[in-house]
Amino acid sequence: MIEDGQTGFLYRYDDMEELAYNVINVFNMKINTMELSKKEVQVAFVRHDRKRNAEQLAKIYSIISKQIRQC
């Protein structure tokens, strides 16, 4: 769900150097954390949009229902 460098930071679970690098850059403000946060909030609003998700779920159920009736 995170786009590395755009809405957060990803690293391999065993790469402590990469984790430390990202944390240091955040605390040293070498990374614009406000911009990063704004982007993630925008992404989250779309991802968790109730109407959009309900419509998509209804479409999925409709497709499944049609496939079951064809069997």
Backbone atoms as SQL, in Angstrom:
CREATE TABLE atoms (id INTEGER PRIMARY KEY, chain TEXT, resi INTEGER, resn TEXT, atom TEXT, x REAL, y REAL, z REAL);
INSERT INTO atoms VALUES
  (1, 'A', 1, 'MET', 'N', 0.815, -1.191, 0.000),
  (2, 'A', 1, 'MET', 'CA', 0.000, 0.000, 0.000),
  (3, 'A', 1, 'MET', 'C', 0.862, 1.260, 0.000),
  (4, 'A', 2, 'ILE', 'N', 2.100, 1.105, 0.370),
  (5, 'A', 2, 'ILE', 'CA', 3.010, 2.255, 0.392),
  (6, 'A', 2, 'ILE', 'C', 3.798, 2.281, -0.908),
  (7, 'A', 3, 'GLU', 'N', 3.891, 3.452, -1.484),
  (8, 'A', 3, 'GLU', 'CA', 4.743, 3.650, -2.647),
  (9, 'A', 3, 'GLU', 'C', 6.066, 4.213, -2.129),
  (10, 'A', 4, 'ASP', 'N', 7.100, 3.421, -2.247),
  (11, 'A', 4, 'ASP', 'CA', 8.388, 3.762, -1.655),
  (12, 'A', 4, 'ASP', 'C', 8.876, 5.135, -2.100),
  (13, 'A', 5, 'GLY', 'N', 9.159, 5.972, -1.120),
  (14, 'A', 5, 'GLY', 'CA', 9.669, 7.311, -1.377),
  (15, 'A', 5, 'GLY', 'C', 8.599, 8.337, -1.694),
  (16, 'A', 6, 'GLN', 'N', 7.356, 7.871, -1.937),
  (17, 'A', 6, 'GLN', 'CA', 6.272, 8.785, -2.270),
  (18, 'A', 6, 'GLN', 'C', 5.282, 8.948, -1.112),
  (19, 'A', 7, 'THR', 'N', 4.908, 7.826, -0.507),
  (20, 'A', 7, 'THR', 'CA', 3.940, 7.869, 0.593),
  (21, 'A', 7, 'THR', 'C', 4.491, 7.200, 1.845),
  (22, 'A', 8, 'GLY', 'N', 5.722, 6.809, 1.809),
  (23, 'A', 8, 'GLY', 'CA', 6.367, 6.146, 2.941),
  (24, 'A', 8, 'GLY', 'C', 7.677, 5.533, 2.468),
  (25, 'A', 9, 'PHE', 'N', 8.240, 4.692, 3.296),
  (26, 'A', 9, 'PHE', 'CA', 9.520, 4.078, 2.947),
  (27, 'A', 9, 'PHE', 'C', 9.462, 2.574, 3.201),
  (28, 'A', 10, 'LEU', 'N', 9.985, 1.843, 2.263),
  (29, 'A', 10, 'LEU', 'CA', 10.048, 0.393, 2.374),
  (30, 'A', 10, 'LEU', 'C', 11.499, -0.033, 2.514),
  (31, 'A', 11, 'TYR', 'N', 11.695, -1.127, 3.204),
  (32, 'A', 11, 'TYR', 'CA', 13.036, -1.700, 3.330),
  (33, 'A', 11, 'TYR', 'C', 12.881, -3.179, 3.630),
  (34, 'A', 12, 'ARG', 'N', 13.872, -3.947, 3.283),
  (35, 'A', 12, 'ARG', 'CA', 13.841, -5.370, 3.605),
  (36, 'A', 12, 'ARG', 'C', 13.880, -5.512, 5.122),
  (37, 'A', 13, 'TYR', 'N', 13.131, -6.469, 5.639),
  (38, 'A', 13, 'TYR', 'CA', 13.018, -6.637, 7.088),
  (39, 'A', 13, 'TYR', 'C', 14.366, -6.829, 7.774),
  (40, 'A', 14, 'ASP', 'N', 15.351, -7.327, 7.031),
  (41, 'A', 14, 'ASP', 'CA', 16.657, -7.590, 7.646),
  (42, 'A', 14, 'ASP', 'C', 17.701, -6.521, 7.317),
  (43, 'A', 15, 'ASP', 'N', 17.279, -5.455, 6.632),
  (44, 'A', 15, 'ASP', 'CA', 18.210, -4.397, 6.238),
  (45, 'A', 15, 'ASP', 'C', 18.140, -3.239, 7.233),
  (46, 'A', 16, 'MET', 'N', 18.805, -3.414, 8.353),
  (47, 'A', 16, 'MET', 'CA', 18.773, -2.402, 9.405),
  (48, 'A', 16, 'MET', 'C', 19.468, -1.111, 8.982),
  (49, 'A', 17, 'GLU', 'N', 20.439, -1.216, 8.088),
  (50, 'A', 17, 'GLU', 'CA', 21.129, -0.007, 7.611),
  (51, 'A', 17, 'GLU', 'C', 20.176, 0.884, 6.824),
  (52, 'A', 18, 'GLU', 'N', 19.351, 0.284, 5.980),
  (53, 'A', 18, 'GLU', 'CA', 18.373, 1.055, 5.197),
  (54, 'A', 18, 'GLU', 'C', 17.335, 1.684, 6.122),
  (55, 'A', 19, 'LEU', 'N', 16.890, 0.934, 7.112),
  (56, 'A', 19, 'LEU', 'CA', 15.946, 1.471, 8.095),
  (57, 'A', 19, 'LEU', 'C', 16.556, 2.663, 8.823),
  (58, 'A', 20, 'ALA', 'N', 17.778, 2.498, 9.291),
  (59, 'A', 20, 'ALA', 'CA', 18.463, 3.582, 10.008),
  (60, 'A', 20, 'ALA', 'C', 18.642, 4.800, 9.105),
  (61, 'A', 21, 'TYR', 'N', 19.013, 4.571, 7.853),
  (62, 'A', 21, 'TYR', 'CA', 19.195, 5.648, 6.880),
  (63, 'A', 21, 'TYR', 'C', 17.898, 6.447, 6.731),
  (64, 'A', 22, 'ASN', 'N', 16.774, 5.747, 6.563),
  (65, 'A', 22, 'ASN', 'CA', 15.488, 6.425, 6.400),
  (66, 'A', 22, 'ASN', 'C', 15.097, 7.199, 7.657),
  (67, 'A', 23, 'VAL', 'N', 15.279, 6.603, 8.816),
  (68, 'A', 23, 'VAL', 'CA', 14.928, 7.275, 10.070),
  (69, 'A', 23, 'VAL', 'C', 15.782, 8.527, 10.263),
  (70, 'A', 24, 'ILE', 'N', 17.075, 8.418, 10.024),
  (71, 'A', 24, 'ILE', 'CA', 17.974, 9.572, 10.166),
  (72, 'A', 24, 'ILE', 'C', 17.565, 10.689, 9.222),
  (73, 'A', 25, 'ASN', 'N', 17.244, 10.334, 7.971),
  (74, 'A', 25, 'ASN', 'CA', 16.840, 11.355, 7.001),
  (75, 'A', 25, 'ASN', 'C', 15.530, 12.032, 7.397),
  (76, 'A', 26, 'VAL', 'N', 14.613, 11.282, 7.965),
  (77, 'A', 26, 'VAL', 'CA', 13.360, 11.871, 8.417),
  (78, 'A', 26, 'VAL', 'C', 13.640, 12.869, 9.553),
  (79, 'A', 27, 'PHE', 'N', 14.432, 12.449, 10.533),
  (80, 'A', 27, 'PHE', 'CA', 14.700, 13.331, 11.674),
  (81, 'A', 27, 'PHE', 'C', 15.592, 14.510, 11.308),
  (82, 'A', 28, 'ASN', 'N', 16.434, 14.358, 10.305),
  (83, 'A', 28, 'ASN', 'CA', 17.272, 15.473, 9.852),
  (84, 'A', 28, 'ASN', 'C', 16.549, 16.353, 8.841),
  (85, 'A', 29, 'MET', 'N', 15.281, 16.028, 8.579),
  (86, 'A', 29, 'MET', 'CA', 14.435, 16.783, 7.646),
  (87, 'A', 29, 'MET', 'C', 15.002, 16.822, 6.233),
  (88, 'A', 30, 'LYS', 'N', 15.782, 15.808, 5.875),
  (89, 'A', 30, 'LYS', 'CA', 16.233, 15.707, 4.495),
  (90, 'A', 30, 'LYS', 'C', 15.092, 15.206, 3.606),
  (91, 'A', 31, 'ILE', 'N', 14.048, 14.748, 4.248),
  (92, 'A', 31, 'ILE', 'CA', 12.862, 14.267, 3.555),
  (93, 'A', 31, 'ILE', 'C', 11.717, 15.173, 3.958),
  (94, 'A', 32, 'ASN', 'N', 10.955, 15.614, 2.982),
  (95, 'A', 32, 'ASN', 'CA', 9.822, 16.489, 3.264),
  (96, 'A', 32, 'ASN', 'C', 8.671, 15.633, 3.810),
  (97, 'A', 33, 'THR', 'N', 8.646, 15.468, 5.114),
  (98, 'A', 33, 'THR', 'CA', 7.659, 14.593, 5.744),
  (99, 'A', 33, 'THR', 'C', 6.232, 15.132, 5.608),
  (100, 'A', 34, 'MET', 'N', 6.072, 16.426, 5.546),
  (101, 'A', 34, 'MET', 'CA', 4.734, 16.996, 5.380),
  (102, 'A', 34, 'MET', 'C', 4.177, 16.629, 4.004),
  (103, 'A', 35, 'GLU', 'N', 4.998, 16.713, 2.993),
  (104, 'A', 35, 'GLU', 'CA', 4.572, 16.349, 1.632),
  (105, 'A', 35, 'GLU', 'C', 4.279, 14.853, 1.554),
  (106, 'A', 36, 'LEU', 'N', 5.129, 14.065, 2.169),
  (107, 'A', 36, 'LEU', 'CA', 4.942, 12.612, 2.227),
  (108, 'A', 36, 'LEU', 'C', 3.604, 12.287, 2.899),
  (109, 'A', 37, 'SER', 'N', 3.326, 12.929, 3.993),
  (110, 'A', 37, 'SER', 'CA', 2.091, 12.715, 4.734),
  (111, 'A', 37, 'SER', 'C', 0.871, 13.139, 3.923),
  (112, 'A', 38, 'LYS', 'N', 0.941, 14.285, 3.269),
  (113, 'A', 38, 'LYS', 'CA', -0.180, 14.762, 2.444),
  (114, 'A', 38, 'LYS', 'C', -0.497, 13.767, 1.338),
  (115, 'A', 39, 'LYS', 'N', 0.542, 13.241, 0.698),
  (116, 'A', 39, 'LYS', 'CA', 0.328, 12.274, -0.380),
  (117, 'A', 39, 'LYS', 'C', -0.342, 11.013, 0.144),
  (118, 'A', 40, 'GLU', 'N', 0.092, 10.523, 1.291),
  (119, 'A', 40, 'GLU', 'CA', -0.508, 9.311, 1.847),
  (120, 'A', 40, 'GLU', 'C', -1.943, 9.538, 2.265),
  (121, 'A', 41, 'VAL', 'N', -2.260, 10.704, 2.790),
  (122, 'A', 41, 'VAL', 'CA', -3.641, 11.017, 3.161),
  (123, 'A', 41, 'VAL', 'C', -4.524, 10.995, 1.919),
  (124, 'A', 42, 'GLN', 'N', -4.046, 11.578, 0.825),
  (125, 'A', 42, 'GLN', 'CA', -4.807, 11.574, -0.428),
  (126, 'A', 42, 'GLN', 'C', -5.039, 10.149, -0.918),
  (127, 'A', 43, 'VAL', 'N', -4.003, 9.333, -0.880),
  (128, 'A', 43, 'VAL', 'CA', -4.109, 7.938, -1.302),
  (129, 'A', 43, 'VAL', 'C', -5.090, 7.187, -0.399),
  (130, 'A', 44, 'ALA', 'N', -5.007, 7.425, 0.892),
  (131, 'A', 44, 'ALA', 'CA', -5.876, 6.738, 1.851),
  (132, 'A', 44, 'ALA', 'C', -7.344, 7.106, 1.637),
  (133, 'A', 45, 'PHE', 'N', -7.638, 8.361, 1.318),
  (134, 'A', 45, 'PHE', 'CA', -9.019, 8.762, 1.064),
  (135, 'A', 45, 'PHE', 'C', -9.599, 7.976, -0.107),
  (136, 'A', 46, 'VAL', 'N', -8.814, 7.784, -1.132),
  (137, 'A', 46, 'VAL', 'CA', -9.277, 7.008, -2.286),
  (138, 'A', 46, 'VAL', 'C', -9.409, 5.530, -1.914),
  (139, 'A', 47, 'ARG', 'N', -8.399, 4.995, -1.262),
  (140, 'A', 47, 'ARG', 'CA', -8.371, 3.576, -0.901),
  (141, 'A', 47, 'ARG', 'C', -9.523, 3.203, 0.019),
  (142, 'A', 48, 'HIS', 'N', -9.908, 4.091, 0.909),
  (143, 'A', 48, 'HIS', 'CA', -10.925, 3.781, 1.915),
  (144, 'A', 48, 'HIS', 'C', -12.266, 4.467, 1.648),
  (145, 'A', 49, 'ASP', 'N', -12.470, 4.883, 0.404),
  (146, 'A', 49, 'ASP', 'CA', -13.720, 5.537, 0.035),
  (147, 'A', 49, 'ASP', 'C', -14.864, 4.514, 0.117),
  (148, 'A', 50, 'ARG', 'N', -15.800, 4.744, 1.034),
  (149, 'A', 50, 'ARG', 'CA', -16.878, 3.779, 1.275),
  (150, 'A', 50, 'ARG', 'C', -17.734, 3.544, 0.039),
  (151, 'A', 51, 'LYS', 'N', -18.117, 4.616, -0.634),
  (152, 'A', 51, 'LYS', 'CA', -18.987, 4.480, -1.809),
  (153, 'A', 51, 'LYS', 'C', -18.287, 3.694, -2.907),
  (154, 'A', 52, 'ARG', 'N', -17.076, 4.071, -3.200),
  (155, 'A', 52, 'ARG', 'CA', -16.305, 3.387, -4.251),
  (156, 'A', 52, 'ARG', 'C', -16.098, 1.921, -3.906),
  (157, 'A', 53, 'ASN', 'N', -15.728, 1.624, -2.670),
  (158, 'A', 53, 'ASN', 'CA', -15.503, 0.247, -2.257),
  (159, 'A', 53, 'ASN', 'C', -16.793, -0.564, -2.287),
  (160, 'A', 54, 'ALA', 'N', -17.911, 0.026, -1.881),
  (161, 'A', 54, 'ALA', 'CA', -19.196, -0.673, -1.911),
  (162, 'A', 54, 'ALA', 'C', -19.603, -0.985, -3.348),
  (163, 'A', 55, 'GLU', 'N', -19.402, -0.031, -4.249),
  (164, 'A', 55, 'GLU', 'CA', -19.731, -0.250, -5.657),
  (165, 'A', 55, 'GLU', 'C', -18.876, -1.370, -6.253),
  (166, 'A', 56, 'GLN', 'N', -17.611, -1.355, -5.930),
  (167, 'A', 56, 'GLN', 'CA', -16.709, -2.392, -6.443),
  (168, 'A', 56, 'GLN', 'C', -17.079, -3.769, -5.879),
  (169, 'A', 57, 'LEU', 'N', -17.417, -3.827, -4.610),
  (170, 'A', 57, 'LEU', 'CA', -17.816, -5.086, -3.995),
  (171, 'A', 57, 'LEU', 'C', -19.108, -5.600, -4.620),
  (172, 'A', 58, 'ALA', 'N', -20.056, -4.711, -4.881),
  (173, 'A', 58, 'ALA', 'CA', -21.310, -5.106, -5.530),
  (174, 'A', 58, 'ALA', 'C', -21.030, -5.680, -6.921),
  (175, 'A', 59, 'LYS', 'N', -20.119, -5.075, -7.662),
  (176, 'A', 59, 'LYS', 'CA', -19.752, -5.593, -8.989),
  (177, 'A', 59, 'LYS', 'C', -19.149, -6.992, -8.874),
  (178, 'A', 60, 'ILE', 'N', -18.286, -7.181, -7.894),
  (179, 'A', 60, 'ILE', 'CA', -17.648, -8.489, -7.686),
  (180, 'A', 60, 'ILE', 'C', -18.708, -9.540, -7.381),
  (181, 'A', 61, 'TYR', 'N', -19.645, -9.223, -6.476),
  (182, 'A', 61, 'TYR', 'CA', -20.709, -10.163, -6.143),
  (183, 'A', 61, 'TYR', 'C', -21.582, -10.458, -7.362),
  (184, 'A', 62, 'SER', 'N', -21.827, -9.457, -8.169),
  (185, 'A', 62, 'SER', 'CA', -22.628, -9.648, -9.376),
  (186, 'A', 62, 'SER', 'C', -21.939, -10.608, -10.340),
  (187, 'A', 63, 'ILE', 'N', -20.666, -10.437, -10.536),
  (188, 'A', 63, 'ILE', 'CA', -19.894, -11.329, -11.419),
  (189, 'A', 63, 'ILE', 'C', -19.916, -12.753, -10.881),
  (190, 'A', 64, 'ILE', 'N', -19.690, -12.902, -9.586),
  (191, 'A', 64, 'ILE', 'CA', -19.694, -14.236, -8.972),
  (192, 'A', 64, 'ILE', 'C', -21.072, -14.872, -9.114),
  (193, 'A', 65, 'SER', 'N', -22.109, -14.101, -8.865),
  (194, 'A', 65, 'SER', 'CA', -23.480, -14.600, -8.957),
  (195, 'A', 65, 'SER', 'C', -23.776, -15.091, -10.374),
  (196, 'A', 66, 'LYS', 'N', -23.363, -14.318, -11.380),
  (197, 'A', 66, 'LYS', 'CA', -23.586, -14.722, -12.776),
  (198, 'A', 66, 'LYS', 'C', -22.832, -16.001, -13.105),
  (199, 'A', 67, 'GLN', 'N', -21.626, -16.127, -12.601),
  (200, 'A', 67, 'GLN', 'CA', -20.838, -17.329, -12.870),
  (201, 'A', 67, 'GLN', 'C', -21.452, -18.556, -12.204),
  (202, 'A', 68, 'ILE', 'N', -21.988, -18.381, -11.005),
  (203, 'A', 68, 'ILE', 'CA', -22.629, -19.498, -10.307),
  (204, 'A', 68, 'ILE', 'C', -23.874, -19.955, -11.058),
  (205, 'A', 69, 'ARG', 'N', -24.659, -18.995, -11.555),
  (206, 'A', 69, 'ARG', 'CA', -25.892, -19.337, -12.293),
  (207, 'A', 69, 'ARG', 'C', -25.584, -20.062, -13.593),
  (208, 'A', 70, 'GLN', 'N', -24.417, -19.803, -14.177),
  (209, 'A', 70, 'GLN', 'CA', -24.054, -20.454, -15.439),
  (210, 'A', 70, 'GLN', 'C', -23.603, -21.897, -15.245),
  (211, 'A', 71, 'CYS', 'N', -23.259, -22.267, -14.030),
  (212, 'A', 71, 'CYS', 'CA', -22.781, -23.625, -13.761),
  (213, 'A', 71, 'CYS', 'C', -23.874, -24.649, -13.741);
